[in-house]
Amino acid sequence: MKNKDYKIKFTSLKDGLHTFTFNIRDEFFEQFEYTDIKGAKVIVEIELEKQQTMMIANFSLTGTVKIMCDRCTDNVDLPIKSDDEIIYKFTETEFDDEKVISVYHNEIEIDIMQPIYEFISLSIPSKRLHKKGECNQIMLEEINKYLLVEKDEQTSSESITNNTNNIDPRWSQLNNLKFKK
């Protein structure tokens, strides 16, 4: 799969509505150097409305992405759904808007690879977790061996008070600063 697979040649399109469909699979993400996405099965439908001065592209994404679970570190398939819009404006000036992209008069195609990647990435939930009970229990047990458990404030204050007898008196006042709010 090459970048040319994600270019739409618009010069041969007549004014009006045009529909394009792309199947995004694992190899799509191999083209990006830094990505958390390990694989995908996403259908991208693009409705491109070509006008005299611009093109309006409506992206509709549905499917699943494979990504590392935040809890157990195994891969988890997460559903995604997204509807986004980009305006491609025929112009000679640059726009300072992420939803409006300049298309210069000498261009004959638009590259939709980066927008697809960004829309998929932005539609991934912030909590990337297996459903309850589906996490790798062996890995969770291993992780729990190395977790540092914070002591509550009262217990910490008591231990500092008990340990102040062992601390050089010149430094003992500094311990009181740790728990001031």
Secondary structure, 3 states (H helix, E strand, C coil): CCHHHHEEECCCCCCEEEEEEEEECHHHHCCCCCCCEEEEEEEEEEEEEECCCEEEEEEEEEEEEEEECCCCCCEEEEEEEEEEEEEEEECCCCCCCCCEEEECCCCCEEECHHHHHHHHHHCCCCCCCCCCCCCCHHHHHHHHHHCCCCCCHHHHHHHHHHHHHHCCHHHHHHHHHCCCC
